[in-house]
């Protein structure tokens, strides 16, 4: 083997479609409704807390599993939201973002040849991270327009090699919030087949129209087999800080912490301090209700814009993403449409085929992000007026 050749685990993973669309967006000065990050600032009280922490010289290593103050704030949040008492010392680990939490957890529990089961379409890191851990990705489709799954198909996907079920709700990219009935069905299967659940709940605070997020860990018999991942970056609009956390039983946490300590060891101390202040402050100021109301207004605005542009959106119950139907526009596939949109119209979206094991099976849709200022979406609306005037190549 030539020493310049990459490790076999990298085979098939190259430049992502996100990178391609971002480069094109920059080249064409496009309005970026593709990448999933807010273009507005996070709360002042969080930034001020970080500045105070830095100036107070809270700049050395934190304990590997997180600052005690932040772990206590997370435990208090679980108690307030879900009525679940969580041990801040043994049942919470702070991570360098949700992505690190995902990979560290998969490395802790997946052996070569184990299967990791998740729903399709899926967040794009699930497949490479599963492969990096030596696992085999296995998917069960969600079907538009309401993104339901076939219970028989999910049941049949379990076998003796199924090790982890990775569940994302509220769901990226569809905006689905799994119902209590769906969660009960999933939980029953995982209990009967002795499968660990890795719950990706990073959008838990962003739900609409009365949809209720229920952590699967709170269902009967699920706490001891579930690790729940969350992200303060999503909740406080500071994705670049990369402060995530994992909640779950002490037995599961011990395995996760073994990987975490030899991976990043610890996460940025002053930013952990600031997010502890953020959780404490948000709980007493009505911040979460305001966050939800603001995102619902942004969602409704983009729904109207896309509808007017001839890009009818599918229903969205949570997260800050939505999917639009592009069938009527005459493009061969979603990648061709998104390249056309960014180069000819000046608006960037993401082709959802990036979220399918076999891109050819992806329905003709485009994913848009509404974690954007009103002005950003209004500029996109003006550019969408050109969409009907420009024919596909």
C-alpha positions in Angstrom: 0.0 0.0 0.0 1.3 3.5 -0.9 1.6 5.5 2.3 -0.3 8.4 0.6 -3.4 6.3 0.2 -6.1 7.0 2.7 -7.4 4.5 5.2 -10.1 2.2 3.8 -12.7 3.7 6.1 -12.6 6.9 4.0 -13.5 5.0 0.8 -16.5 6.7 -0.9 -16.4 9.8 1.3 -15.2 12.9 -0.6 -16.3 16.5 -0.7 -19.8 16.8 0.6 -22.6 18.5 -1.3 -22.7 21.1 1.4 -19.2 22.2 0.5 -20.1 22.2 -3.2 -23.2 24.3 -2.7 -21.4 26.7 -0.3 -18.6 27.3 -2.9 -21.2 27.9 -5.6 -23.2 30.2 -3.3 -20.1 32.3 -2.7 -19.1 32.3 -6.3 -22.5 33.5 -7.4 -23.2 35.7 -4.3 -26.3 33.6 -3.7 -28.7 33.9 -0.8 -27.8 30.8 1.3 -30.9 29.0 2.4 -29.0 25.7 2.3 -26.7 25.4 5.2 -28.2 24.9 8.6 -27.0 27.7 10.7 -28.6 31.0 11.9 -27.5 34.2 10.2 -28.6 36.2 13.2 -26.7 36.7 16.5 -27.2 34.7 19.6 -28.5 36.3 22.9 -26.4 39.0 24.5 -26.6 37.4 27.9 -24.8 34.3 26.6 -22.1 36.3 24.9 -21.6 38.4 28.0 -21.2 35.3 30.1 -18.5 34.0 27.9 -16.6 37.3 28.0 -16.9 37.3 31.8 -15.6 33.7 32.0 -12.6 34.6 29.9 -11.8 37.7 31.8 -12.1 35.7 35.0 -9.4 33.4 33.7 -11.7 30.3 33.4 -9.5 29.2 30.6 -7.9 25.9 31.6 -9.1 22.4 31.1 -12.5 21.6 32.4 -13.3 18.1 33.8 -13.4 15.7 30.9 -17.1 15.1 31.3 -18.0 18.8 31.7 -18.1 21.7 34.2 -20.2 20.9 37.3 -22.2 24.1 36.8 -23.2 23.2 33.3 -24.0 19.6 34.1 -26.2 20.8 37.0 -28.0 23.3 34.7 -28.6 20.4 32.2 -30.0 18.2 35.0 -32.3 21.0 36.1 -33.5 21.5 32.5 -34.4 17.8 32.2 -36.3 18.0 35.5 -38.2 21.1 34.4 -39.0 19.9 30.9 -39.6 16.2 31.4 -40.0 15.5 35.1 -36.9 13.3 35.0 -34.3 13.4 37.8 -30.9 13.2 36.3 -27.6 12.7 38.2 -25.4 15.6 37.0 -22.2 13.7 38.0 -22.9 10.3 36.5 -25.6 10.8 33.8 -24.4 13.8 31.8 -21.4 14.2 29.6 -20.5 17.5 27.9 -19.1 17.2 24.4 -17.6 19.3 21.6 -20.8 19.6 19.8 -23.5 17.0 18.9 -21.4 15.6 16.1 -18.6 14.6 18.4 -21.2 13.1 20.7 -22.6 11.0 17.8 -19.2 9.7 16.8 -17.9 9.1 20.3 -21.1 7.1 21.2 -20.9 5.0 18.0 -17.3 4.2 18.7 -18.2 3.2 22.2 -20.9 0.7 21.3 -20.5 -0.5 17.7 -18.3 -3.4 16.8 -17.1 -4.3 13.3 -20.1 -5.8 11.5 -22.7 -4.5 13.8 -25.7 -2.8 12.1 -26.8 0.8 12.9 -30.4 1.4 12.0 -31.9 4.8 11.2 -34.6 6.5 9.2 -34.0 7.8 5.6 -33.6 10.6 4.7 -31.0 11.2 7.4 -28.5 13.7 8.7 -25.5 13.3 6.5 -22.9 12.4 9.2 -24.7 9.2 10.2 -23.4 7.1 7.4 -19.7 8.0 7.6 -19.6 7.9 11.4 -21.2 4.5 11.4 -18.6 3.3 8.9 -15.8 4.9 10.9 -16.9 2.8 13.9 -16.9 -0.3 11.8 -20.6 -0.6 11.6 -23.0 -1.2 8.7 -25.7 1.5 8.0 -29.2 0.2 7.5 -32.1 2.4 6.7 -35.9 2.4 6.9 -37.6 5.0 4.7 -39.9 7.9 5.8 -42.5 8.6 3.1 -43.8 12.0 2.2 -45.9 14.0 2.7 -46.3 13.2 6.4 -43.0 11.3 6.6 -44.4 8.1 8.2 -42.7 4.8 8.3 -44.0 1.3 7.6 -44.1 -0.6 11.0 -43.6 -3.9 9.3 -40.6 -2.6 7.4 -39.0 -1.3 10.6 -39.7 -4.6 12.4 -38.1 -6.5 9.6 -35.0 -4.3 9.6 -34.0 -5.7 13.1 -31.9 -8.8 13.2 -29.2 -10.4 15.4 -26.6 -7.9 14.2 -28.6 -4.7 15.1 -26.7 -2.9 17.8 -27.9 0.7 17.7 -31.0 2.5 16.5 -30.2 6.2 15.8 -33.4 8.3 16.2 -33.6 11.9 15.2 -36.6 13.9 16.3 -37.4 16.7 15.5 -36.0 15.4 12.2 -33.5 16.9 9.9 -34.2 17.2 6.9 -37.9 16.6 6.9 -39.1 18.6 10.0 -41.0 15.5 11.3 -41.7 15.2 15.0 -42.2 11.5 15.9 -45.5 10.9 17.7 -46.0 9.1 21.0 -47.4 6.1 19.1 -44.4 5.9 16.8 -42.0 6.2 19.7 -43.8 3.5 21.7 -43.5 1.2 18.7 -39.8 1.9 18.3 -39.2 1.5 22.0 -41.0 -1.9 22.1 -38.8 -3.2 19.3 -35.6 -1.9 20.9 -36.5 -3.5 24.3 -37.5 -6.8 22.8 -34.3 -7.0 20.6 -32.0 -5.5 23.3 -30.9 -2.6 21.1 -29.3 0.7 22.3 -31.0 3.9 21.2 -28.9 6.9 20.3 -31.4 9.8 20.3 -30.4 12.9 18.3 -32.7 15.5 19.9 -30.8 18.6 19.0 -33.9 20.5 17.8 -36.0 19.6 20.8 -36.9 23.3 21.6 -38.0 24.1 18.0 -41.5 22.7 17.4 -44.6 24.1 15.8 -48.4 24.0 15.7 -48.7 22.2 19.0 -46.4 19.3 18.1 -44.8 17.9 21.2 -41.3 16.5 21.4 -41.1 13.4 23.6 -37.6 12.1 24.4 -37.7 8.3 23.8 -35.5 8.0 27.0 -38.6 9.0 29.1 -40.6 6.0 27.9 -41.0 3.0 30.2 -37.8 0.8 30.3 -35.9 3.1 27.9 -33.6 5.2 30.2 -31.1 2.4 30.7 -30.7 1.7 27.0 -30.8 5.3 25.6 -28.3 8.1 25.2 -29.8 11.4 24.3 -27.8 14.0 22.4 -28.5 17.7 22.5 -26.9 20.9 21.3 -26.8 24.3 23.0 -25.7 25.7 19.7 -29.1 25.0 18.2 -31.0 26.3 21.2 -29.0 29.5 21.6 -28.1 30.1 17.9 -24.4 29.7 18.5 -23.5 26.7 16.4 -19.8 27.7 16.2 -19.3 27.2 19.9 -19.8 23.5 19.6 -21.1 22.8 23.1 -23.2 19.6 23.1 -24.1 17.1 25.7 -25.3 13.6 26.2 -27.8 12.4 28.9 -28.3 8.8 29.9 -27.7 6.1 32.4 -24.4 5.8 34.3 -23.6 2.4 32.7 -23.8 3.8 29.2 -22.0 7.1 30.1 -19.0 5.2 31.3 -18.4 3.7 27.9 -19.0 7.1 26.2 -16.7 8.9 28.5 -13.9 6.4 27.7 -14.0 7.4 24.1 -14.6 11.1 24.8 -11.6 11.5 27.1 -9.2 10.0 24.4 -10.8 12.0 21.6 -11.2 15.7 22.6 -10.7 15.1 26.4 -12.5 18.3 27.3 -14.6 21.1 25.7 -13.9 24.8 25.9 -14.1 26.0 29.5 -15.4 29.6 29.1 -18.0 28.5 26.6 -19.2 25.8 28.9 -19.5 28.4 31.6 -21.5 30.7 29.3 -23.9 27.9 28.3 -24.5 27.1 32.0 -25.5 30.7 32.4 -27.6 30.5 29.2 -29.6 27.5 30.5 -30.1 29.1 34.0 -31.2 32.4 32.4 -33.5 30.9 29.8 -35.4 28.9 32.4 -36.5 32.0 34.2 -37.0 34.6 31.4 -39.3 32.9 28.9 -36.5 32.6 26.4 -37.7 29.2 25.1 -41.2 30.4 24.3 -39.7 33.4 22.5 -37.4 31.1 20.5 -40.3 28.9 19.5 -42.5 31.8 18.5 -39.7 33.4 16.4 -39.0 30.2 14.6 -42.6 29.6 13.9 -42.8 33.1 12.3 -39.7 32.3 10.2 -41.1 29.0 9.1 -44.4 30.5 8.1 -42.6 33.2 6.2 -40.6 30.7 4.2 -43.6 28.5 3.6 -45.4 31.4 2.0 -42.3 32.4 -0.1 -41.8 28.9 -1.4 -45.4 28.4 -2.2 -45.5 31.7 -4.2 -42.4 30.6 -6.1 -43.9 27.3 -7.3 -41.9 25.2 -4.8 -44.8 23.8 -2.6 -43.3 22.8 0.8 -44.2 19.7 2.7 -45.6 20.0 6.3 -43.0 20.7 8.9 -43.5 20.2 12.7 -40.1 20.9 14.1 -36.4 21.8 13.5 -35.4 24.7 11.2 -35.6 22.9 7.9 -38.3 22.1 5.4 -38.5 20.2 2.1 -40.1 21.5 -1.1 -41.5 19.6 -4.0 -39.7 20.3 -7.3 -41.5 17.8 -9.5 -43.3 20.3 -11.6 -40.1 22.2 -12.7 -38.8 19.6 -15.1 -35.3 18.9 -13.7 -33.8 15.5 -14.0 -32.9 15.3 -10.3 -32.5 17.4 -7.1 -28.7 18.1 -7.7 -29.4 19.5 -11.1 -32.2 21.7 -9.7 -30.0 23.0 -6.8 -27.1 23.8 -9.1 -29.5 25.7 -11.4 -31.0 27.5 -8.4 -27.7 28.8 -7.1 -26.1 29.6 -10.4 -29.1 31.0 -12.4 -31.4 32.3 -9.7 -29.0 33.2 -6.9 -30.5 31.1 -4.0 -28.7 28.1 -2.4 -30.6 25.0 -1.2 -29.4 21.5 -0.5 -30.3 18.5 -2.6 -31.8 15.8 -0.3 -30.3 12.9 -2.3 -27.3 13.6 0.0 -29.4 12.1 2.8 -30.1 8.8 1.1 -28.0 5.7 1.0 -28.8 5.4 -2.7 -29.1 9.0 -4.1 -31.0 7.6 -7.0 -33.9 6.7 -4.7 -34.4 10.3 -3.4 -37.7 11.9 -4.4 -37.5 15.2 -6.3 -37.2 17.7 -3.5 -35.0 20.5 -2.2 -34.2 21.3 1.4 -34.3 24.8 2.7 -33.3 26.3 6.1 -35.3 29.0 7.7 -32.9 29.9 10.5 -32.5 33.2 8.7 -33.3 36.8 9.1 -36.5 38.2 7.6 -34.3 40.3 5.2 -32.5 37.2 4.0 -35.7 35.4 3.2 -37.2 38.5 1.5 -34.1 38.8 -0.7 -34.5 35.2 -1.6 -38.2 35.9 -2.5 -37.2 38.6 -4.9 -34.7 36.2 -6.6 -37.3 33.4 -6.8 -39.2 35.6 -9.2 -36.6 34.6 -11.8 -37.2 30.9 -11.3 -40.1 30.6 -13.7 -38.2 32.6 -16.3 -35.2 30.4 -16.5 -35.5 27.0 -18.2 -33.6 23.9 -17.0 -30.4 23.2 -18.9 
